Amino acid sequence: MSILTFFKGKKSKGSSKTKAPDRGILVFENTSEVIRAETVLKGEGWKIRVMGPPPEIRTGCDLVIEFPLIEELNILRTLEAAGAEPLQVVPVTSPLLRPVDIFQTKDYGQYFMVRAANMKLTVDKETQAIVNISGGGCPDVPYLALEMVGKPLTDAPAPEEIGHTLCGYALQLAYEEMRRQC
């Protein structure tokens, strides 16, 4: 292997070395801790994503945070200072350890639905009015639906402003994704 190839990080012919992981996963005990860590990290400007955990590292929490592995030390210091330390940090070293995207979308012709975790938000594509909110089992879901259904996406309150449960958090993610896509 030439010295230039070594510093570029490329494999030479016949090399069996694999590429080092560039993403990691922060695993937490519960969803509240994920939400807190996400708030802290995004508040500090970190490029992170909340995702579903791969089955191999599921701990009972339905969410993990994917982050740039090169920033692990600084991210852990940030979380430690905020009292939001993860249970585990896992480098994504194989396809089986990749986190699962929590968003699913479905086009129903006149309507478009975004699902985030267990919550679904559906809008009329022409008017951008919210026509349905469903999913979850949290006590604030009926209230969220009452406050949001029938209103244009741009006029409806953000779920994070009026919801206080995991379902409200998941609906906020669906709401943000819907606004991004519409």
C-alpha positions as CSV (number, residue, x, y, z in Angstrom):
1,M,0.0,0.0,0.0
2,S,1.4,3.4,-0.9
3,I,1.6,6.1,1.8
4,L,-0.8,8.3,-0.2
5,T,-3.4,5.5,-0.3
6,F,-2.9,5.0,3.5
7,F,-3.6,8.7,4.3
8,K,-6.6,8.8,1.9
9,G,-8.1,5.9,3.8
10,K,-8.7,3.9,0.6
11,K,-8.3,0.2,0.4
12,S,-5.6,-1.1,-1.9
13,K,-6.2,-4.1,-4.1
14,G,-6.3,-7.3,-2.0
15,S,-6.8,-5.4,1.3
16,S,-9.3,-7.0,3.6
17,K,-9.7,-3.9,5.8
18,T,-13.2,-2.5,6.1
19,K,-14.1,1.1,6.2
20,A,-14.3,2.5,9.8
21,P,-17.8,3.4,10.9
22,D,-18.8,7.1,10.6
23,R,-22.1,7.0,12.6
24,G,-22.9,5.9,16.1
25,I,-26.0,5.3,18.1
26,L,-26.7,6.7,21.5
27,V,-28.9,4.2,23.5
28,F,-31.0,5.5,26.4
29,E,-33.1,3.8,29.1
30,N,-36.4,5.5,28.1
31,T,-38.0,7.8,25.6
32,S,-37.9,10.8,28.0
33,E,-34.2,10.6,28.1
34,V,-33.9,10.5,24.3
35,I,-36.1,13.6,24.1
36,R,-34.0,15.4,26.6
37,A,-30.8,14.4,24.9
38,E,-32.1,15.5,21.5
39,T,-33.1,18.9,22.9
40,V,-29.7,19.4,24.4
41,L,-27.8,18.3,21.3
42,K,-29.9,20.2,18.8
43,G,-29.7,23.2,21.1
44,E,-25.9,23.0,20.8
45,G,-26.1,22.7,17.0
46,W,-25.2,19.0,16.6
47,K,-26.4,17.2,13.5
48,I,-28.3,14.2,15.0
49,R,-31.3,12.2,14.1
50,V,-33.8,10.4,16.3
51,M,-34.4,6.9,14.9
52,G,-35.7,3.5,15.8
53,P,-33.2,1.2,17.4
54,P,-32.0,-1.9,15.5
55,P,-33.3,-5.1,17.1
56,E,-29.8,-6.1,18.3
57,I,-29.6,-3.2,20.8
58,R,-33.2,-2.6,21.7
59,T,-33.4,-1.9,25.5
60,G,-37.1,-1.2,25.8
61,C,-36.8,2.3,24.5
62,D,-38.3,2.8,21.1
63,L,-35.9,5.5,20.1
64,V,-32.1,6.1,19.7
65,I,-30.0,9.0,18.6
66,E,-27.8,8.6,15.5
67,F,-24.8,10.9,15.5
68,P,-21.5,11.5,13.7
69,L,-19.1,9.1,15.4
70,I,-16.1,11.4,15.0
71,E,-17.9,13.8,17.5
72,E,-18.5,11.1,20.1
73,L,-16.2,12.6,22.8
74,N,-17.7,16.1,22.5
75,I,-21.2,14.9,22.3
76,L,-20.7,12.8,25.4
77,R,-19.2,15.7,27.3
78,T,-22.2,17.9,26.2
79,L,-24.7,15.2,27.5
80,E,-22.7,14.7,30.7
81,A,-22.8,18.4,31.5
82,A,-26.6,18.4,30.9
83,G,-27.1,15.2,33.1
84,A,-28.4,13.3,30.0
85,E,-25.8,10.5,29.6
86,P,-26.7,7.5,27.4
87,L,-26.7,3.9,28.6
88,Q,-24.5,2.9,25.7
89,V,-22.7,4.2,22.6
90,V,-22.7,1.8,19.7
91,P,-20.7,2.4,16.5
92,V,-22.7,1.4,13.4
93,T,-20.3,-1.3,12.1
94,S,-22.7,-3.5,10.1
95,P,-26.0,-3.2,8.3
96,L,-27.7,-5.1,11.1
97,L,-26.8,-2.2,13.5
98,R,-28.2,0.5,11.4
99,P,-31.0,2.4,13.1
100,V,-34.4,2.2,11.6
101,D,-36.0,5.3,10.1
102,I,-39.1,6.1,12.2
103,F,-40.8,7.9,9.3
104,Q,-43.1,6.2,6.8
105,T,-45.1,8.1,4.2
106,K,-48.1,7.0,2.1
107,D,-49.8,8.9,-0.8
108,Y,-53.5,8.2,-1.0
109,G,-54.2,10.4,-4.0
110,Q,-56.0,13.3,-2.5
111,Y,-54.4,12.7,0.9
112,F,-50.8,12.3,2.2
113,M,-49.9,10.6,5.4
114,V,-46.8,10.7,7.5
115,R,-46.3,8.2,10.2
116,A,-43.6,8.8,12.9
117,A,-43.3,5.9,15.3
118,N,-46.8,5.1,16.3
119,M,-48.5,8.4,15.3
120,K,-50.0,9.2,11.9
121,L,-50.8,12.7,10.5
122,T,-52.8,13.0,7.3
123,V,-53.4,16.1,5.2
124,D,-55.4,17.0,2.2
125,K,-52.7,17.6,-0.5
126,E,-54.7,20.4,-2.2
127,T,-55.8,22.5,0.9
128,Q,-53.0,21.4,3.3
129,A,-55.7,20.9,5.9
130,I,-55.1,18.2,8.5
131,V,-57.8,15.6,8.0
132,N,-56.8,12.9,10.5
133,I,-54.6,12.2,13.5
134,S,-54.4,8.6,14.7
135,G,-52.3,6.1,16.6
136,G,-50.8,5.9,20.0
137,G,-52.5,5.2,23.2
138,C,-51.6,8.3,25.2
139,P,-54.3,10.3,27.0
140,D,-53.5,13.5,25.1
141,V,-54.1,12.1,21.6
142,P,-57.8,13.0,21.4
143,Y,-57.0,16.5,22.6
144,L,-54.2,16.8,20.0
145,A,-56.7,15.7,17.3
146,L,-59.3,18.1,18.5
147,E,-56.9,21.1,18.4
148,M,-55.3,20.2,15.0
149,V,-57.8,18.4,12.7
150,G,-59.6,20.7,10.3
151,K,-56.9,23.4,10.4
152,P,-54.3,24.1,7.6
153,L,-50.9,22.7,8.4
154,T,-49.5,26.2,8.7
155,D,-52.2,27.3,11.2
156,A,-52.4,24.2,13.4
157,P,-50.6,24.4,16.8
158,A,-47.4,22.4,16.9
159,P,-47.9,19.2,18.9
160,E,-44.9,20.0,21.1
161,E,-46.8,23.1,22.3
162,I,-49.9,21.3,23.4
163,G,-48.9,17.6,23.9
164,H,-47.0,16.2,26.9
165,T,-46.5,12.5,26.1
166,L,-44.6,10.2,23.9
167,C,-47.5,10.3,21.4
168,G,-47.3,14.1,21.4
169,Y,-43.6,13.8,20.7
170,A,-44.1,11.3,17.9
171,L,-46.8,13.5,16.4
172,Q,-44.4,16.5,16.5
173,L,-42.0,14.5,14.5
174,A,-44.7,13.6,12.0
175,Y,-45.8,17.3,11.9
176,E,-42.3,18.5,11.2
177,E,-41.8,15.9,8.4
178,M,-45.2,16.7,6.9
179,R,-44.2,20.4,6.8
180,R,-40.9,19.6,5.3
181,Q,-42.5,17.5,2.5
182,C,-45.4,19.8,1.8
